Amino acid sequence: MRNLTSLNNPFNDDKDFAGCSIFGMMNLEGKRFSSRDPVRAIANMHERGNGLGGGFAVYGIYPDFKDYYAFHIMYLSRDAKEKTDRILAGSFNIIYDEEMQTRPANVRDPPLVWRYFVQPKQRRLENQTEDDYVTERVMRINTETGKAFVFSSGKNMGVFKGVGYPEDIADFFCLEDYQGYLWTVHGRFPTNTPGWWGGAHPFNILDWTVVHNGELSSYGINRRYLEMYGYKCTMQTDTEVLAYAVDLLMRRQHLPIEIVAKIFAAPLWSEIDAMESEQQRLHRVLRQTYGSLLMNGPFSIVVAHHGEMIGLTDRIKLRPLVAGTRGDFLYLSSEEAAMRLVSPTLDKFWHPRGGEPVVGRLRSEPKVEVLASVEA
């Protein structure tokens, strides 16, 4: 009997453009929970990956160091670590650093991975904010050291990623020892970009992270636009531009996600022409101002930062995304089966419309807000 792979792929094509899996799980009251359910959910979508990338972003994991930037850095050579240590020592007060805890696991050629808790040296800030200062130093390390890459740089959060299936990455980084209130996860099936440690998802800058299923044919123009604002794309993967674009639009320019969604997944000009005058004016201004940040191509993404988890697809939804809630939890997933595995009963389940964000937000009360589109 022919196996399932041969039936799905009769031409023996080694590319699966519909591959990759994404999953997000957030406790809307900020209560921390273990890696158990996120790992089970992403492992349930094992067949959407090929072992060339997996990773996790976890929020709320460093409460004892919550006031300091947590750098996770991968080193492909000892010389790169020496160069990076000099940059860090000149730019930051290093509160604590250590080689990250790992164990032997089914991952490929792991680099040296190091963790630093740092505080910017105030006399070096000049007229910059701390976040802009940190962003500049991250770009400097990624471009000047040759074989060192900062893959996590936010406060009280961390990215853990590499070459392997996501459940193997969880094993490698001992994620059962961590707890957070928000987890996003990615299982990778790279098509046009290399499978290497820095190219795995999530992509991060400060506390912003993105996991992505899809392919951005607009990468070149997106990258050139972002480089005008000081971002350096060094990870050889199209998704990197999404993380930097989110940081630029939402952190630096203070745009709400409802506007950012209209930039990333903009309507066609013919659709804009048919809109009522006020909406037409808004969309024209956004296309004229941010046309270079339109994400052209199929995508579904989960964006996260402290206090917020966002799901978004391209305008015609060429990549899957479903959403659900149960009690204080919001779930986003490529497949319903993964969500049902960890929460068989859901209070609400829906298929978000293309281009319309699903947003889960913490409230300080604690009060919950979930912005959603169509219920199933």
N, C-alpha and C positions, 0 to 999 in steps of 0.2 A: 504494500500500500504506500502511495506517495505521502510524504510528510506534509505538514501544514505549510512549512516554508516554501516548498516547491509549488504547492497549489496557489499560494499568494504571490509568488514571484516566478512565473513560468519562463521568463526570459533570462533568469539568473542574473538580474541586475544587482550590483553590489550597493546601490544607493536606495535608501528607503526615505523618501522625502516627507513621509507622514510620521516618522519616528520622533523620539524624544517624549519624555513624560515629565509633567510638572504637578506638584501638590503643595498646598498651603493649609496650615491649621493654626488657628488663632483663638486663644481664650480672651473673650471680649472684656473680661473684668481684670485682666492682667495676672491671673493666677498661673504659676509656672507648672509645667508638666514635663515628663521624660521623653526620650527619643522613641519610645516603644511604638506608638501609633504612627508617627511620621515614617519610620523605617518600614513598618508592616505595609503601609499604604503604597509607598513607592516600590517596594519589592513585588507587590501585586501587579505592577505594570512592567515587570522585568523584560517582557518581550518587546517593549517599545525602545529599549536601548541595545547597545552592542558591546558594553564593557569598556568603551573609550572615554567615559566621563561620568561622574556623579558628584553630587555635593549638597550641602545643607547650609542654610543661614538660620541662626538661632538668636533670639532677642531676650535679654534679661539674664544672661548666663554668668555675668561677672559682677554680682552685687557688691562684693568687697572692694572692687576697683572701678565702680560705676562712674567716677568723675574723671577717669583717665581714658585716653584713646588706646584701644587695644589693637596693636598691629600683629597680624599673622603674616609671616614672610616665608616664602620658599626660596631656598638657595640651591642653585645647580652647580655651584663650586664654592670651595672655601675662600677663594680670593674675593668672590662677590660678597661674602659675609663680612670680610674685613673692610671692604669699601663701604658697605651699608652701615656697619657699626660706627664708622667715622662720621658719616652724614648724620646719623641719629644722635650721636654724642654732641655734635656741634649745633643741632637744632632743637633738641628736647632735653628735658630732665627725665632720665630713665628711672622710673620708680621700681620696676622689677622686670626681669627678663629670664627666660628659660627655654630650653628645647621642649617642644610640645610633646605631650604624652602620646605615644603611638604603640601599636603592637603589630607583629607579623600578620599580614592578611593578604587576600588575593587581589593585590594592586600591582601596577606595573611601574618599575623603576622609581620608587619614591625618592623625592629630594629631601634634603635637610629642611625641616620646618621649625621655625622659631617664633616665640610669642614675646611681645614687649608691651608693657604698660607705660605710656609716655605722657608728658605734659609739655606743651610748647614753652620755650624760653621767652618770657614776656618781653625782654629787651630786644628780641629779634622780630617781634610782631609788626612794629611800625604802625601803619594805618590799616593793616589787615585784620579781619576777624580770625579767630582761632581755626575755624573750619577751612577758610581759604588758605591759611598758612599750611595746615596739614595736607590739603589737597595738592598744593605745590610740591611739598616734600615727597609725597607719594609718587607724583609724576617724575620727580627727579631720580628717585631710587629706581623706578621701573625703566628709565631710559639711560641713565649714566653708569649703572653698575654692571650691565651686561647680562648677568645671570642671576639677578635677584628680583623678585616680584612680590609686591605687597598685595595680597589677595583678600585682606580684611583690614579695615582701618577705622571702625566706628567705636563708640563708647557702649559698654555693657552689652555687646553683641559680638558674634563671631561667625565667620565663614569657614567651612571645612570642605575641601573639595580635592579631586584628583582623578587619576586614570584608573577606572574600575567601575563595576556596578555600584549604585548608591549604597546598597546594603553592605558592600565590602568597604566602601569609604567610611561608613559608620563604624564598622568593626575596627578599621585601621586607626581612626582617631578616638576610639573608646568613647563614643558619644553616649553610651549608657550612663556615663558619669556626669552628664550635663542636664540641666533643666532650663527651660525658657517658656515664655508665654506665647511666643509666635515662632513657628517653624515653617520655612519654605524648603522645598526639595526638588532636585532635578536628576533625571536619568537621561543620559546623552546618547544620541545616535548621529555623530557628525557626518556631514555630507561633503561640503566644499571647503572645510577648514580642518586643520590637523587635530588629532586627539592627543592632547598633552596636558600637563598638570595646570598650567596657567590658563588654558582654554576651556577648562571645565566650568560649569555654572555652579553656584550663583556668581554673577559679576557684582563688584562692590566698589563704592567710594563713600567714605564716611559711614553713616549707618544706612545708606541706601543700597538695596540689593535687587537684582532682577534675575529671574529664571525664565527661560524662553523656549518655546517649541515653534520652530519655523525657520525662515530664511529671509534675510534682508538684502534685496538686490540694490537698495539705496545706500549700502554701507559706505561707498566712496564719498558721496556728497555729504552724508551724515558726518563722516569723520572729518572732512575738510572744514565743515561749519564749526564743529566742536573745537577743533584745533585753534580757531581764532580766539577762543575763550580760555586757552591754556591747557586743555585736556590733551593727553598723549595716549594714543591707542597702540598698545604694545602686546596684546594677548592673542593676536592673529585670528580673531573670531569676531563675526559681525555683531554678536550680542553685546559686546563691550560698549558700543555706542549708545545702547539703550540706557545703561546705568548712568553714563555721563550726561545724557540728554535729560534724564529725570532729575539729576542733581542740579543742572543748569536751570531748568524751567521751574522746578518746585522749590528748591532751597534758595537759589540765588535770585531768581526773578519772582518768587512768591506766587506762582500761578496755581490755581486749584486743579485737582485732577480732572474735573469736568472739562476744563479748557485744554489741559494737556492731552486728554483723549481725542479732542477734536483736531489737535496738531498731529499726533501720531497716526490716527486713523481718519484722515480728512475725507469728507465726501468728494465725489467727482465734481468738476466745474459745472457740468450739466445739472447736477442735483442742487448745487448752490444757486444757480440761476433760477430754479423753480421755487426757492424758498421765499417766505414772506420777508419784507424789506429789512426788518431789524435783524433777523437771523442771517439773512443774506449778507448784510453789512459786516456782522461779526465774523462769519466764515471767510469772507473775502480778505478782511484784515489779517486773520490768522494765516491764510494761505500765502498772502503776500509777504508777511513778516517772517514766518517760520516754515516756508516751503521746503527748505533744506533739511528740516527735521521730520518731514513726512516719512514714515517707515513703510517703504514700498515692498510689498511681498507678504506672504502668509505668515501670521504670527498669533500666538496666544502667549501672554506673559502674566506672571505674578510679580508685582512690585511690592517691596516692604520697606518700612523704616519704623522707628520707635512709635508705637501707638497706632499704626495703620497698616492694613494689608489690602492690596488692590489687584483685581483681576481685570484683564482687558484683552480683546481679540481684534484682529483686523476688521475692516468695515464689512466684508462679506463672509467672515468667519470661516476661513479656510483651514484653521486648526481648532481642535476641540477645546472647550472649557465648560465645566459644569460647576454649580455652586450649591451649597446646602448649609443649613444651620441646625443645631441641636443644643438646646439649653444655652449655655454661654459660649458655645463654640461656633466659629465660622469655618467652613471648608471650601477650598477651591481645588479642582482636580481636572486632569485630562480625561479621566474615565469615572463614571459613576461607581463602578465595581470597587475601586480603591477606597472611595469615600464610605461606601456601605460596609466594607470590611471592618473599618474602625468605628463606624456608627451605623449599625443596621437600621435603626429607626431615626428618621430625620423629622424635625418640626416643619421644615420647608426645604424644597428642592426645586431648582430651576435651571434653565438653559439661558444664560445671558445673551442678549442680542449683540450682534457684531458692532464693535465700536462704542458700546455703552459700558462704562466701568461698573464693577461690583466693588464696593468699598466697605471694609470693616474697620471701625474706629473705637479706640478706648475712650471712655469718659471718666473724668476725675471723680465723679460723684460716689460710686461707680455707676454710670448710666451707659447704655449701649446704643450705638447707632450702626445700622447696616443699611447701606444704600444699595439697592438691587434693581434689576430690570424685570424681565418676564419670569413669572412663576410657571412651573410645569404642573 
